[in-house]
Amino acid sequence: MTQLWAVLRKDLLIEWRARAHGVALVSFAITLLLLFSFAVGPNANVLRAHASAYLWMGLVLTSSLQLARSFQVETESNALDTLVLAPVSPPALFYGKALSNTLQLFGVGLVSLPAVIALYDVEVKEPAGLLLLTLILGALGLAAPGTLYAGLTARLAARQLMLPLLLFPLVVPCLLAAVKATTLILQGDPMDQIGSWLTLLACFDALYWSLCGVLFGKVIDA
């Protein structure tokens, strides 16, 4: 646990010192939301109906940029092998980095929410706490496989391309559950389906976080 918190603290400190990158990520996510609205046009009903899909598509596309940075500092300084050989267990390294990515993706999603509400003229019909919970679970579902594949592609010259190619197909179930839950929260849930979708999303998270933690040691040594 001490090793995990050390890795988490290191990664968050690196991101704090490179705050311009965080601002760029948020700007990129909001720009995507603007592009979605321009592509659809002035049809307010369509924008409201698909607001949750635009939110999560923006977050998924932004995640590919954030996750690619997971091992960028170690790779650029030729310290990845040293980090692997250090007395840090692979699970601690994985979970520390995955938690750091989760927090950053959740932050991007949190900042994107007001833009979605303003651009697409939507209202939150269900308790806001459910929306925050969906964001957290969705960020967890993106961060775990994203961190695994970021480690797998860290040494590749084309990692910016390979990471989304590997990641996006894997997170489709998580993305569908997150979009459906968010849609019900924004538009109302007369049949009480939110709990079922959030449970499904949590199950995918548990599967991703357990399997990726086990596989990470083999991936990073490859």
N, C-alpha and C positions, 0 to 999 in steps of 0.2 A: 504493500500500500504506500509506503514511503517513496518507493521508486516511481510509482504511478503519479503521485502528486508532484514529484520533482520534474518529471517529463511535462506534465500539464503546466506547471508554473513556468518552465523554460519556454514552452511554445507560446503561452499567452504573453510573456514578457517580450518575446521577439515581435509578436504582432502589435503590441502596444507601442514599441519603439518604431514600428513601420506603420503608423496610423494612417498615412496617406493611402496605403493599400486598402485598408478597410473602407475609407471614404470612396475609393474608386469602385470597390465591390458594390456598395450601396447605390452609387450613381449608375452603375451598369444595370443593376436590378430594376431601378426606377425607369431607366431608359427603355428597357425591354417592355415594361408595362405600358409606356407611352407608345411604343411601336405596335403593340397588340391593339391598342385603342385606335391608332391610325389605320391599321389594316382592316379592322372591322367597319370603321366609318361611324357616322353619327347615329347609329341605331342603338338607342339607350337600352332597349329590352334585351337585345343580344348581349351587350356588354355586361348587364346585370346578371344574366343567366349563366354566363361563363366566367365571371369574375374570379371564382376560386381556381379554375383551371389556369387562368393567366397568372395568378399569384404563384401557383406551384410550378408552372413551367418556367417562370422567371427565376424562382429559387433553385430549381434543378440546373438550369443553364449557368447560373452564377456559382453554384456549388463546384462545377468542374474547374473553375478558375481558383477557388479557394482550396480545394482538395489537392490540386497540383502543387501548391506551396507547402504541403505537409512535410515534405522531405527536401524542399528546394535549398534551404540553408545548408543542410548537411551534405547535399550533393555538390553544391557549388564550392564548398570549402574542402571537398574530399574527406569529409568526416563521417560519412555514412558507415564505412567499414569499421572505423574506430568506435562508433556508437554501438554497432552490433557486437563488437568484442568487449565492450565495457560491461562491468558487472551489473547489468540491468536485464531483467528477464524480458523475453519477447512479449509476453502478455502485458506487462507493465508499460512497455514502450508503446504497444498498440493502443491500449485503453487510455493512456495519457494523451496521445495524439488524437484519438477519436473523440474524446471528451472536449478537447480544445476546438476541434472542427465543429462539434455539435453546438457549442456555445456561440461560435462565430456565425454559423448558419442560422441559428435561432435569432441572433441579433439582426442579421440582414432581413429575415422574415418579419421581425417585429417593426423594423423601420419601414418595410414595404407596405404594411397593412394600411396606414393612413393614406398612402398614395392610391391603393386599390379602392378604398372607400371614396376618395375624392374623384378619381378618374372615372370610375364605373358607377358612381351614384348608388352604392349599396348600403344597406343597413344590417346591423348585427341583430338578428331576431332572437337568438338564443343567448344564454349567459356568456359574457366575454371570457370567463375562465375556461370554457370549453374550447374556445378558439386558441387561447394560449397553450392549452394542453395538446391540441392538434398540431400546433407549430412545433412544440417540443418533440412529440413523437415522430413527426415527419423529419425533423432535423436529425434525430437519432437514426432513423431509417436510411438517410442519405450518408451520414458520417461514417458508419461502420464499414460498409462495403467500399465506400470511397477511400477511406484510409488504407484498407487492404490493397486496393488496386493502385493507390498512389505509391505505396511501398514497392509493389510489383513493377511499376513502370518508372521508378525514380531514376534508374540508370540509363533509360532509353532516351535517345535524342528526340524522338517524336512523342514524348510523354504527354504533351498538351493535346495531341490528337488521340492517342491510344487510350488515355484515361476515360474520356466520355464514351468512346466506342465500347469499352468493357463495362462501364458502370451503368449506363442508361438502360440497357435491356434488363439488368438485374433488379433495378429499383422500380420497374413498372408496377408490380403489385402494391408496393408501398405508396407510390404516387397515386394510383387509382383510389386507394382507401383514404388517403389524405384529402384528395380533391372531393370525394363524395361527402366526407365528414364536414369539410369546410363549407360546401354548398348547402348542406342542411342547416348549419349554424347561421349562415348568412340569410337564407331564404325561409327558414322555419322548418320544424320537424314535427308535423302533426301525428306521425306514426311512431315516434320514439325510436328512430333507427340510428341515431348518433352513437349510442353506446355500443351497438354491434360493430359499426365501422371502426370506432376507436379501439375496441377489443381486437379486431382483426389487425389493425395497424400495430398495436402493441405486440401481438404474436409475431408479426414479421420482424419487428425490432429485436425481440428476444432471440429469434432464429439467427438474424444477421450478427448480432453482438456475440453470441456464443460460438458460432461456426467461424467467424472471421478472427476471433481471438485465438482459436485453436490453430487455424491455418497460417496465421501471421508469421510464426517462427520459421516455417518452411519457406514462405514467400521471401522473407527478408534475407534468408541465407542463400537463396538461389543465385 
